[in-house]
């Protein structure tokens, strides 16, 4: 690990500060993930914040995303032949799993260039093609058949905004799947439970060794 991160080249930063590993719930997928959780977080949070970018959420395989990925691989019929959006994709574990499960096309969106670089590196490592989208897609509708959203309901304001958008997509006929380990602002009254998984997680981030993640269908 370098002593100080290089922030002028997102692709170089991803390569130098992560290692290729398989998330515990999805051994079929390899991701560029942080080896030393505290180190990468401390090295980058202040610098990225000064650039107006979020912390390196993309460097970790969060429980909700892993659950969605597992569900796609176990139930390929949900995405096979369809156009999929991996929303707030992080490292795109869900989107990569959807491609492996036979999706026709997957778009993975995120808010910063470092996440996009990680998504591109992860797609290459798994020999799949993803279309990356840099920016906020909330409020838009480009005709996706399936929307995957993992670990997005952790803050009140954004959760309300995202939830209203997902409701609109469901109303016009999209299938919206949520992966979540019990985040505070999950709109349970709008969801139908599809599956549950026990997911090993990083204690430094989650203050526990496992989380119970569930896959829900927005209704």
C-alpha positions as a Markdown table, in Angstrom:
| # | Residue | x | y | z |
|---|---|---|---|---|
| 1 | Unk | 0.0 | 0.0 | 0.0 |
| 2 | Unk | 1.3 | 3.5 | -0.8 |
| 3 | Unk | 1.8 | 5.9 | 2.0 |
| 4 | Unk | -0.4 | 8.6 | 0.3 |
| 5 | Unk | -3.0 | 8.0 | -2.3 |
| 6 | Unk | -2.6 | 9.4 | -5.8 |
| 7 | Unk | -5.9 | 11.1 | -6.6 |
| 8 | Unk | -5.2 | 12.5 | -10.0 |
| 9 | Unk | -5.7 | 9.1 | -11.7 |
| 10 | Unk | -8.7 | 7.1 | -10.5 |
| 11 | Unk | -7.8 | 3.9 | -12.4 |
| 12 | Unk | -4.3 | 4.0 | -11.0 |
| 13 | Unk | -5.6 | 4.6 | -7.5 |
| 14 | Unk | -8.0 | 1.6 | -7.7 |
| 15 | Unk | -5.2 | -0.7 | -8.9 |
| 16 | Unk | -2.7 | 0.4 | -6.2 |
| 17 | Unk | -5.1 | 0.5 | -3.2 |
| 18 | Unk | -7.1 | -2.7 | -3.7 |
| 19 | Unk | -6.7 | -6.4 | -4.3 |
| 20 | Unk | -8.8 | -8.8 | -6.4 |
| 21 | Unk | -11.0 | -10.8 | -4.1 |
| 22 | Unk | -14.2 | -12.7 | -4.2 |
| 23 | Unk | -16.9 | -11.4 | -1.8 |
| 24 | Unk | -17.9 | -14.2 | 0.7 |
| 25 | Unk | -21.5 | -14.6 | -0.6 |
| 26 | Unk | -20.6 | -14.4 | -4.3 |
| 27 | Unk | -17.5 | -16.4 | -5.0 |
| 28 | Unk | -18.3 | -16.4 | -8.7 |
| 29 | Unk | -17.4 | -12.6 | -8.8 |
| 30 | Unk | -14.0 | -11.0 | -8.2 |
| 31 | Unk | -13.8 | -7.4 | -7.2 |
| 32 | Unk | -11.1 | -4.9 | -6.5 |
| 33 | Unk | -11.6 | -4.5 | -2.7 |
| 34 | Unk | -9.8 | -2.7 | 0.1 |
| 35 | Unk | -7.4 | -5.0 | 2.0 |
| 36 | Unk | -6.9 | -2.7 | 4.9 |
| 37 | Unk | -10.3 | -1.1 | 5.7 |
| 38 | Unk | -9.2 | 1.6 | 8.0 |
| 39 | Unk | -6.2 | 2.6 | 6.0 |
| 40 | Unk | -7.9 | 3.2 | 2.7 |
| 41 | Unk | -10.8 | 5.0 | 4.5 |
| 42 | Unk | -8.5 | 7.3 | 6.4 |
| 43 | Unk | -6.2 | 7.9 | 3.4 |
| 44 | Unk | -8.9 | 9.0 | 1.1 |
| 45 | Unk | -11.8 | 10.4 | 3.1 |
| 46 | Unk | -10.3 | 13.8 | 3.8 |
| 47 | Unk | -8.8 | 14.2 | 0.3 |
| 48 | Unk | -12.0 | 13.0 | -1.5 |
| 49 | Unk | -14.1 | 15.3 | 0.7 |
| 50 | Unk | -12.0 | 18.2 | -0.3 |
| 51 | Unk | -12.7 | 17.3 | -4.0 |
| 52 | Unk | -16.5 | 17.2 | -3.2 |
| 53 | Unk | -16.6 | 13.4 | -3.6 |
| 54 | Unk | -18.0 | 10.7 | -1.2 |
| 55 | Unk | -15.8 | 8.3 | 0.8 |
| 56 | Unk | -14.6 | 5.1 | -1.0 |
| 57 | Unk | -17.8 | 3.1 | -0.6 |
| 58 | Unk | -16.9 | 1.4 | -3.9 |
| 59 | Unk | -13.9 | -0.4 | -2.2 |
| 60 | Unk | -16.1 | -2.6 | -0.1 |
| 61 | Unk | -18.7 | -5.4 | -0.9 |
| 62 | Unk | -21.6 | -4.2 | 1.2 |
| 63 | Unk | -24.1 | -6.7 | 2.4 |
| 64 | Unk | -27.1 | -5.5 | 0.4 |
| 65 | Unk | -25.2 | -5.6 | -2.9 |
| 66 | Unk | -23.9 | -9.1 | -2.2 |
| 67 | Unk | -27.4 | -10.3 | -1.5 |
| 68 | Unk | -28.7 | -8.8 | -4.8 |
| 69 | Unk | -25.8 | -10.4 | -6.6 |
| 70 | Unk | -26.5 | -13.8 | -5.1 |
| 71 | Unk | -30.2 | -13.5 | -5.9 |
| 72 | Unk | -29.4 | -12.7 | -9.6 |
| 73 | Unk | -27.1 | -15.6 | -9.9 |
| 74 | Unk | -29.5 | -18.0 | -8.2 |
| 75 | Unk | -32.6 | -16.7 | -10.1 |
| 76 | Unk | -31.2 | -15.7 | -13.5 |
| 77 | Unk | -34.8 | -15.5 | -14.9 |
| 78 | Unk | -35.2 | -12.1 | -13.2 |
| 79 | Unk | -32.6 | -10.4 | -15.4 |
| 80 | Unk | -31.9 | -12.7 | -18.3 |
| 81 | Unk | -32.4 | -10.9 | -21.6 |
| 82 | Unk | -33.3 | -7.7 | -19.9 |
| 83 | Unk | -31.9 | -4.2 | -19.7 |
| 84 | Unk | -30.7 | -3.6 | -16.1 |
| 85 | Unk | -29.7 | -0.6 | -14.1 |
| 86 | Unk | -27.3 | -1.1 | -11.1 |
| 87 | Unk | -28.2 | 2.0 | -9.2 |
| 88 | Unk | -25.6 | 3.5 | -6.8 |
| 89 | Unk | -23.5 | 0.6 | -7.9 |
| 90 | Unk | -20.5 | 0.9 | -5.7 |
| 91 | Unk | -18.1 | -1.7 | -7.2 |
| 92 | Unk | -21.0 | -3.1 | -9.3 |
| 93 | Unk | -21.2 | -6.6 | -7.7 |
| 94 | Unk | -24.9 | -6.7 | -8.5 |
| 95 | Unk | -24.5 | -5.5 | -12.1 |
| 96 | Unk | -21.6 | -7.9 | -12.8 |
| 97 | Unk | -23.8 | -10.8 | -11.4 |
| 98 | Unk | -26.7 | -9.7 | -13.6 |
| 99 | Unk | -24.4 | -9.9 | -16.6 |
| 100 | Unk | -23.2 | -13.3 | -15.6 |
| 101 | Unk | -26.8 | -14.3 | -15.2 |
| 102 | Unk | -27.6 | -13.4 | -18.8 |
| 103 | Unk | -28.8 | -9.8 | -18.8 |
| 104 | Unk | -28.8 | -8.2 | -22.2 |
| 105 | Unk | -27.3 | -5.0 | -21.0 |
| 106 | Unk | -26.3 | -3.5 | -17.6 |
| 107 | Unk | -25.7 | 0.1 | -16.8 |
| 108 | Unk | -23.9 | 0.9 | -13.6 |
| 109 | Unk | -24.3 | 4.4 | -12.2 |
| 110 | Unk | -22.3 | 6.2 | -9.5 |
| 111 | Unk | -21.5 | 9.7 | -8.4 |
| 112 | Unk | -17.7 | 9.9 | -8.6 |
| 113 | Unk | -14.9 | 9.0 | -11.0 |
| 114 | Unk | -13.2 | 6.7 | -8.5 |
| 115 | Unk | -16.3 | 4.5 | -8.3 |
| 116 | Unk | -16.6 | 4.4 | -12.1 |
| 117 | Unk | -12.9 | 3.4 | -12.3 |
| 118 | Unk | -13.6 | 0.6 | -9.9 |
| 119 | Unk | -16.6 | -0.6 | -11.8 |
| 120 | Unk | -14.6 | -0.7 | -15.1 |
| 121 | Unk | -11.8 | -2.6 | -13.4 |
| 122 | Unk | -14.2 | -5.0 | -11.8 |
| 123 | Unk | -16.0 | -5.6 | -15.1 |
| 124 | Unk | -12.7 | -6.3 | -16.9 |
| 125 | Unk | -11.7 | -8.7 | -14.1 |
| 126 | Unk | -14.9 | -10.7 | -14.6 |
| 127 | Unk | -14.8 | -10.6 | -18.5 |
| 128 | Unk | -18.2 | -8.8 | -18.7 |
| 129 | Unk | -19.1 | -5.5 | -20.4 |
| 130 | Unk | -20.9 | -2.9 | -18.3 |
| 131 | Unk | -22.0 | 0.6 | -19.4 |
| 132 | Unk | -20.9 | 3.1 | -16.8 |
| 133 | Unk | -22.9 | 6.2 | -16.0 |
| 134 | Unk | -21.3 | 9.0 | -14.0 |
| 135 | Unk | -24.0 | 11.2 | -12.3 |
| 136 | Unk | -27.3 | 11.2 | -10.5 |
| 137 | Unk | -30.0 | 9.3 | -12.3 |
| 138 | Unk | -32.7 | 9.7 | -9.7 |
| 139 | Unk | -35.8 | 11.2 | -11.3 |
| 140 | Unk | -34.9 | 9.9 | -14.8 |
| 141 | Unk | -36.5 | 6.9 | -16.7 |
| 142 | Unk | -34.6 | 5.5 | -19.6 |
| 143 | Unk | -36.8 | 2.4 | -19.9 |
| 144 | Unk | -34.8 | -0.1 | -17.7 |
| 145 | Unk | -36.5 | -3.4 | -17.3 |
| 146 | Unk | -34.9 | -4.1 | -13.9 |
| 147 | Unk | -33.4 | -1.8 | -11.4 |
| 148 | Unk | -31.0 | -3.2 | -8.7 |
| 149 | Unk | -30.4 | -1.0 | -5.6 |
| 150 | Unk | -28.3 | -2.2 | -2.8 |
| 151 | Unk | -27.7 | -0.4 | 0.5 |
| 152 | Unk | -29.3 | 2.9 | -0.5 |
| 153 | Unk | -31.7 | 3.5 | 2.4 |
| 154 | Unk | -29.2 | 4.7 | 5.0 |
| 155 | Unk | -30.1 | 8.4 | 5.2 |
| 156 | Unk | -33.5 | 10.0 | 5.5 |
| 157 | Unk | -33.5 | 12.7 | 2.8 |
| 158 | Unk | -31.9 | 10.7 | 0.0 |
| 159 | Unk | -33.9 | 7.6 | 1.0 |
| 160 | Unk | -37.2 | 9.5 | 0.5 |
| 161 | Unk | -36.0 | 10.9 | -2.8 |
| 162 | Unk | -34.8 | 7.6 | -4.1 |
| 163 | Unk | -37.9 | 5.8 | -2.9 |
| 164 | Unk | -40.3 | 8.2 | -4.7 |
| 165 | Unk | -38.3 | 7.6 | -7.9 |
| 166 | Unk | -38.3 | 3.9 | -7.6 |
| 167 | Unk | -42.1 | 3.9 | -6.9 |
| 168 | Unk | -42.5 | 5.8 | -10.2 |
| 169 | Unk | -40.4 | 3.2 | -12.1 |
| 170 | Unk | -42.5 | 0.4 | -10.6 |
| 171 | Unk | -45.7 | 2.1 | -11.6 |
| 172 | Unk | -44.7 | 2.1 | -15.2 |
| 173 | Unk | -43.8 | -1.6 | -15.1 |
| 174 | Unk | -40.1 | -1.9 | -14.1 |
| 175 | Unk | -39.0 | -4.6 | -11.7 |
| 176 | Unk | -37.1 | -2.9 | -8.8 |
| 177 | Unk | -35.1 | -5.2 | -6.4 |
| 178 | Unk | -33.7 | -3.9 | -3.2 |
| 179 | Unk | -30.8 | -5.4 | -1.3 |
| 180 | Unk | -30.6 | -4.3 | 2.3 |
| 181 | Unk | -29.4 | -5.5 | 5.7 |
| 182 | Unk | -31.8 | -3.5 | 7.8 |
| 183 | Unk | -30.8 | 0.1 | 7.1 |
| 184 | Unk | -32.7 | 2.7 | 9.1 |
| 185 | Unk | -34.8 | 4.2 | 6.4 |
| 186 | Unk | -35.8 | 1.1 | 4.4 |
| 187 | Unk | -39.5 | 1.6 | 3.3 |
| 188 | Unk | -40.6 | -1.9 | 4.4 |
| 189 | Unk | -44.3 | -1.0 | 3.9 |
| 190 | Unk | -43.6 | -0.8 | 0.1 |
| 191 | Unk | -41.6 | -4.0 | -0.1 |
| 192 | Unk | -42.2 | -7.7 | -0.7 |
| 193 | Unk | -39.5 | -10.0 | 0.8 |
| 194 | Unk | -38.0 | -12.4 | -1.7 |
| 195 | Unk | -34.9 | -13.9 | 0.0 |
| 196 | Unk | -32.6 | -13.6 | 3.0 |
| 197 | Unk | -28.9 | -14.3 | 3.4 |
| 198 | Unk | -26.3 | -14.3 | 6.2 |
| 199 | Unk | -23.5 | -12.2 | 4.9 |
| 200 | Unk | -20.0 | -12.0 | 6.5 |
| 201 | Unk | -19.0 | -8.3 | 6.7 |
| 202 | Unk | -16.1 | -6.1 | 7.9 |
| 203 | Unk | -16.3 | -5.3 | 11.6 |
| 204 | Unk | -14.5 | -2.0 | 11.0 |
| 205 | Unk | -17.4 | -0.8 | 8.9 |
| 206 | Unk | -20.4 | -2.6 | 10.3 |
| 207 | Unk | -19.4 | -3.1 | 14.0 |
| 208 | Unk | -20.3 | -6.8 | 13.6 |
| 209 | Unk | -19.0 | -9.9 | 11.8 |
| 210 | Unk | -22.2 | -10.9 | 9.9 |
| 211 | Unk | -25.4 | -9.1 | 8.8 |
| 212 | Unk | -28.7 | -10.6 | 7.8 |
| 213 | Unk | -29.3 | -9.1 | 4.3 |
| 214 | Unk | -32.6 | -9.4 | 2.5 |
| 215 | Unk | -33.7 | -9.0 | -1.1 |
| 216 | Unk | -37.0 | -7.2 | -1.5 |
| 217 | Unk | -39.2 | -6.4 | -4.5 |
| 218 | Unk | -40.6 | -2.8 | -4.6 |
| 219 | Unk | -44.3 | -2.8 | -5.1 |
